[in-house]
Amino acid sequence: MSYNSVPADPMPDVQAVLARLDNLPNEERTKEALRVAARFLEYAAYEMAQSDEARHVARLILLAAEMERTSDELKG
């Protein structure tokens, strides 16, 4: 899915992602949840960049990168 093709009501899709996370083994769940959260932050940063909120965009990108690093560092 591209950044510009979000469904009109994304909540059922979000619930489906959460359900898939719930089905993962415990040792993988946190790592994958962090990766998903990072992608949502990156999406928000991309959308925000279109409105020239550079300070906020940079913060979101940094947060997403930190989540990805944390996910990579976790065991499992």
Protein Blocks (a to p, Z undefined) as FASTA:
>chain_A
ZZklccfblmlmmmmmmmmmmmpcfklmmmmmmmmmmmmmmmmmmmmmmnopaklmmmmm
mmmmmmmmmmmmpgZZ
